[in-house]
Amino acid sequence: MTVSGAKGNGEAGEERPDDGTPLLVVRDLVVHHGQLRALDAISLRVFPGEVYAIIGANGAGKSTLLRTIAGLHHPTTGSVRFDGKDVTALRPERRATQGIVLVPEGRRLFGSLSVQENLQVGATYARPGPWTIDRVYETFDWMRERRGQLTAQLSGGEQQTVAIGRALVANPRMLLLDELSLGLAPVVVQRIYGMLAQILASGLTVLLVEQDVSQALRVASHIHCLLEGRTTLEGRPADVTADQVEAAYFGLAGAAPADQPGEGSEP
Amino acid sequence: MAWVNAIIQGVLIGGLYALFACGLSLMFGVMKVVNLAHGDLAVVAGYVAIGVIAVIHIPVLLSFVIVVPLMALVGYALQRTILQGALDRSVLTTLLVTFGLSVVIENGLLQFFTANSRGIGAGLALESDSFSLGSQIQIGYLPVVIFAVAVVVLLGLQYFLSRSKYGRLIRAVADDKEAAQLAGADYRHVFGIAAGIAFGTVALAGIAYGMYSQLDPTAGTDTILLFAFAAVVIGGLGSLWGTLLGGVILGVAQEIGAQINISDEVLAGFIVFLVVLAVRPQGLISRGAQS
C-alpha cells in the first residue's frame, strides 16, 4: 500500500481523529493516462474537518488524484469511498450532488456568463446547507458590485475567488482545491488561503493540491507527498522534518529518512 | 419600385430562412454538432403536420401545437442516443452520423410519400391573400406571418437562454461541459434539452416552408439545409440575431438576383454567401462582438 510514510508516521497517525469515521477513503488507486501509469496504488483517508494537502512536483500525479476523486478520470483499479459509500462508478455530476466538489485547476469559469450567473450555475444542484449566493457576496464583499460583469474582466485572484464561490454555493461536504496558487501573485495567494479558515468554519473538509510546499505546510493538518504517482511521505506537518519533505518531494534517495522498506522500490 | 418590392419581399422571406437557421446554429453553438439532417427533419415535420391535419382535422395554423412538441421529444431522444454516442467518439463522427441520418430520412420519405410535392393547407386564404402598398407592391400575408413568427421565436429563445435556469445551464455547458459537471449538471441532459429546442424550431421551419412553398423529400437538403447554412454563415455562427440578419441578407440577395434575371435567384444568394465567407468568415455578427 503506502510506501514509507504510512509506517514511519504510525505514531503521528494515532493523533489524527482516527476514532471518527473517515469522510473519504481512497484505496489502492491506479490511474492510467494511455500507457502512462499516472497514479500507482495511492491510498489515503481524509477525516471530517481536516485540511488534507497533497504536495509534489510537476507531473507527480496530484491533479490526476484530485480529478479521479471528483470523477473526471476513471481508475484502472482501486476504489473511492465517500461517507461510507462506494462512489468509484459515479459520474462527476452525481459526486458533486453527493457533496464532493472540485475547484479545478485553471479555475474553469464559464466565460460567457456573468459572475452572478456562474454562482447561479453552481447553486442549481446545490445540497441544502449554509452557503448561498448572498453569503458568498457577504464573504467576498467586492463580488456583489461586480456580479454583472463577465468573469474575463476579473483579475486572476478574483476569478479564483469566484471559482471557490461557485463551488461553495453547492454546499459541498468536501471541497477539492486544485492548485489555487497557480499563476497568482504571492500576496493574492495569501489572501485566498486566508479565506480557508472561514470556509472550514462552515463545517467543510478540504482536500487540496499544492505545488508550493511551504504554503501547504502552513495550512494543512495532514500532508501527503506524491512522486511520480507514488506516495513518498505522509503525516502531520509537525511530525515531518524539512529534510524528509525535501527528500520525498524530489525523490532524493540519500536524504531519505530511515523508515524505508518501500523507498528501495522507488526508481 | 420593382427594386423596393424586391427588397421588401427579400426581407420577409429572410424570416423563413432565419427559422431554417436558428436550430442549426443552436445545435452547433451548444454541442458543436453540425446537423446535416437538419433540413430533412424539417421536411419530416412538414409531412407529420400534413398527416396530423388530415387525421384529426385541426386548423392548419394550429398543427404546430402538436408537431413542435413532438419534434422536440424526437430531438431530445435523438440527442441522448445516437448523437451523444457520436459525440462521445468525436465531433467529426457527428458529421458522418447526421449525414447518414439525412440519407435515411430522405429515402424513407421517397419510399412512403413518393417524389410528388405537397403543400400544407392548400386553399387557405392566408396562403394567397395579400395587401397592397402603393400601386406596385403586393405583400402576402403569409410571409409577414412567417417573419413575425421568426422574430417571436428568436425573442423567446433569447429570453429563455438569458433568463431561465436551463438557458443558463445550456450556456454554461456550451462554455465548459466538464466544469458544468463539477457543478452537478448532467451535460447529456442539458444537450438533450438544447436539441429538443432546436428540433422545435425545425418543426416550425418545416411547417412554414410547407405553407410557403411545396414539400418534397429532397427539399430538406436541396433547399432548407443549404439556405440555413448560408444564413448562419452570413450572420455569424452561434449568434441568434445573426441568423435573422443572415436570413434577411440571403433573402434580399435572392430577390434582387431574381429581379435581374429570374434564373439568378439562388445564385445571387450564394454569391453573397461566398463574399461573406471570403471577407468576414466569422460572420457579420460574431459571437465575440455580441458579448
Interface residues (C-beta under 8 A of the other chain):
Chain A: A70 G71 L72 R91 P92 E93 A96 T97 V101 L102 P104 R108 L109 F110 G111 S112 L113 E117 N118 Q120 V121 G122 T124 Y125 A126 L150 R166 A167 A170
Chain B: K165 R168 L169 R171 A172 A174 D175 D176 E178 A179 A180 Q181 L182 A183 G184 A185 D186 Y187 S291
